[in-house]
């Protein structure tokens, strides 16, 4: 018998309700135990107090397990652009909830085992107030998780959408832009060039095996260019084929200038996520990329969370200081031909 059914995307949704039920049940039992103590009752407390502590310990342990299964789940499911901010908030709240109830469970167990604190009503009352604060964290975490599923459909199996024709060319809207090249030269005048210029890259239209027109780029020197549009939290995606290229292709986002930007770079089988600040490079996370052919490389910069995806699978998830709003584009450094089918940026 398999631990995870075939229909389930991962283990997280199967255990996420345990800490919610256990911890909210513990808080409810805690309130009842305090009321009975203040009312003068003693016999019911012989079993209720240790039962409450046991619920806190079980709930704290399940919160730890649930948090880590949640981080693994985020790596395994496709997250739409609209849900990226909710995912970041859910992850942050889950982290705080795990630490809160993990430490709180140990504290409750210690005060129950120590004779000097076991029977004191004042200690019980203070600890209950602390638990109520943790209950708010728990509810907020659960609400963000529910929003991801029921509002954005994260982890929900859906029928494959039909392919829709998209008007080619560069289209800039209120929430981002899309570039599907239709000319080998007209696009150069619409870009802001940070490094090199149109003369440093040979561009031509190419046709894929499926009959789709793509842009073939052959850099003569390192070049970088961005779409002149400023975005804050952003998701940028590129459909690329690097089979004929040796070097580094970088998705740039939150670009402040030629020497300051965030980056998701592909060099051979290596994937690197990081930041360049005044020319100094730092790395958030690294991974490896298997296979060749057409791939969709996606970078997300949302507050302090930075994620990198290849063909819908999260490969890197780093953290750093939140970046200032900036522009989005590409950097090419190497020899050979980069084939580009589409480049998009969506505001989160």
N, C-alpha and C positions, 0 to 999 in steps of 0.2 A: 504494500500500500504506500503510495507516494505521499510525502508530507504536504506538498502543495498540489491541489487539484489542477487539472489541465486548464480550466477556465479562469483560474486566478492568476493575475499578472505577477504576484510575488507574495511573500509571507506577511507583509505589513498589514494589509486590510483584514487578515484573518485573526490578528492578535491585538489590533489597536483598541478594541473595546474593553479589553481586560483591565488596563490601568484605570480607565474611566469608571468602570463599574466598581472596581475594588476600592479606589480612592474616594469616590463620592460616597460609597457605602460606609467607608471608615469614618468620614466626616459626620455622616448622619448618625452612626453609632456613638461617635464621640459626643455629639450634642445630647443624645439620650442619656449617656452615662453621666454627664455633668448635671443634667436636670435631676436625675434620680439621686445623685450624691447630695445636691443642695436641698432636696426634699427630705433627706434623712434616711432614705432607703439604703440598705447595705447588702442584703442577700443577692439581689439581682446583679450587683457589681462583681460578685465572685467570678462570674463567667463573662460579663460584658466588657470589663476593662481589658483583660488579656485578649479577648476576641477582637477588640478594636485595634490593639497593637498589632495583632497578627494580620489584620487587613491592611494596615499601613505598611508593614514589612513586605507583604505580598504585592501590594500596589506599587511600592517604590521599586522593587525588583523588576516588575513587569514594565514600569516606565522606562527603565534603563534598556531593557531588551527591545521595547517598542521603538525607542529613539534610533537605535542602531539599525533595526530592520527598515526604518523610514529612510535613513541615509542610503541604504542599499537599494531601496525601491526607487528613490529619485534618480539613481544611476541607470535604472533598467526601463523606465517608461518614457514615452514621448510627452513632452510638456509644451503645450501651445504658448505662443508669445504672451497672450493675455493672462496666462496663469503664472508666469515666471515670478512676478512680484509677490503673489500669494504664496508661492512655494518658498520664497526666501523668508517671508514672515512666519510661515508654518515651521520652517527649520529652526529659526531663531527661538520661537516660543517653545518648541519641543526640547531644544537644548537646555533652556532655563528650567522647564518643568522637570526634566530628568534629574538635573542637579538638585533642585529644590527637594523633591520627594525622596531622592536617594539619601540625601543627608538627613532630612526630617525623619525618615523611617528609622535610621540608626539612633537619632536623638530620642525618639519615642520609646524604642526598645531599651535604651540605656536608662531613661527615667523610670521605666516600669520595673527594671531589674534592681535598681538601687533603692533600698528600703527608705532612705531619707526623702526621696521625692515621690515614691509610689503612691502614697496616700494623701498628698497635699492638694487641696482643691485649687489653691492659687496657681500652682504649677500647671495643673490640668487646664485651667481657664486660659492661661497665657498661651499654652501650646495649641489649644483649639483655635484661638484667634490667628495664630501663625498659619495653621492648616487652612483656614478660610481664605487667606491670601493666596496660598498655593492652589486652592480650588478655583480661584479666578483664572490663574495661569492655565490650569488644566482645561477649563471651558473654552478659553480663547484659542488654545492650541487645537482642540477638537473642532471648533467652528471653522477655522481656516482649512483644516483637513477636509471637512465636509464640503466647503466651498469649492475646493479643487475638484472633487468628484462630481458633485451635483450641478455645479455651475459651468465648469470647464471640461468635464468628462475625462479627467486624467485617470489613466488606468482602466478605463471602460472600453471594452471591445466594441468597435463600430464598423459598419460596412465600409469598404474602400470607396472613397469619393470618386466620382467621375472626373476625368480630366477636363478642365475648362480652358478654352483658348484665352490667352492673355495678349492684349495689344502690345506689340514689341516697342522698344525704345525706352527712354528714361521718363518716368512719371513720378513727380514729387507731390505728395499730399500732406494733410495735416498730421498724420501719424507715421510718417516715414516715406520711403520711396522704393521703387522697383526699377531695375535696369535690366532689360533683355536686349542685348545689342542687335541693331539692325543695319549698322553702317560700320565700315572699317576706319573711318576718319572723323565723321561728324561728332562723335562722342568726346573727342579730345578737347574741344573748345568748351565743353560744359563741365569739365573737371577742374578742380584746384590742384595744381601740381606742387607737391612738397619736396620731391627729390627727382631730379632729372626733368624731362619734358617730353612732348610728343615725338621729338626727333630721336629720343633714346629708346624707343620701342617700335618695332615693326608690327603693324596690325593688319590682319586680313580676315575676310569671312571664310569660314570652313563649313563643311556639311558632315554631320555625323552619319553613322551607319543607319540610323533610323530616319534620316532625311531631314533632321532639324539643323537650322543654321546657327552657328556659334561663332564667337570671336576668338581668333587665334592671336596670341600675344607673344612676341619674341623680344625680350629685353636685350638691348645692347650694353646696358649699364644698369645699376640699381635704380629703380624708379618707384615712386609712391604717389598716389593721387587719391583724392577724396571727393565725394559729392558735396557741393556747397550747401549743406543743410545741417543745422545744429539739433542734436537729440540728447536727451538725458539718459535714463535707463533704457537700454536698447538691446535688441536681438538682430544680429546680422548673419545672413546666410549666403553662401556662394556655391553654385553648382559648377564643379571644376573637374577637369581631366588633366592629370599631371604625368601621364605615361611618357610623354616626349620631353620632359623637363627635368633638369638636374639643378637643384638649388632650393631656395626657400620662398614659399608663398605665404604671405601674412595677411590675415584679416585685421584691419585697424579699426578701432572704435574709441570714442571719447578722445578724439585727436584734438590737441591744443596747438600743435605746430609740428614742424618736421622733427623735433627732438623730444616731443612729449606726447605719448599716446599709450593706450592699452592694446594688447596684441594677442592673437591666436595664430601661431605659426606652424606650418607643415614643412618639414625638410626630410624627404625620403620617407622612412618609417617612423620618424620622430614627430611628436606633437608637443608643442610648448606653449604654455599660457603665461603671460607676464605683463610687465609694464616697462616703458622707457620714460625716464624723467630727466629732462635736460641732458639727454644723450646717454645717461647711465641706465643700463638694463638690469631688471630684476625678474625672477621667475616665481610664479605662483604655484604652478603644478606642471607635471610632465606625464606623457604616456606614449604608447606606440600605436601605430596605425597599420593594419594589415590590408592586403589586397590592393587592387589597382582599378583602372577604369573610371567611370563617372562616379563622383562622390559629392555629397552635400556636406559641406563644412559649416558649422553654425557656432557662433560665439555669442554669449549672453553676458552683459555687464549690468548688474542690478544691485545698486547700493554696494555693500561689502562682499557680495557674492559674484563670482566669475566662473562661468561654466563653458565647457567646450564639447561639442557633439560632432560625431561623424556618422552620417546616414541614420540619424535619429537616436543613436546610442551615446549617452554621456560618457566621455572619455576622461575629462579632467574637471575638477571642481576646486578652485582656489579661493582664497580670501585676501582682501587688502582694503586699504582705505577707499571710501567712495570717491569716484571720479567726478570732476566737473563736466557739465554737458559739453559735447564736442561733435565733430563730424566723423564720418565713417568712410572707409575706402579700402584700397589694396596696396600691398607692397610686393614687388617682384625683384628677386636678386638671384641670378643664376643664368644658365644657358639652356637653350632649347625652346620649346613651345608650350605655353599654358593655354588650354582651351577653356573658355568661359561661356557658360550657357545662360546663367542668370546670377544677378547680385541684388539682394534686397536688404533693407533695414526697416525694422518695425519698432516704434516707440512702445515701451511697456507701461 
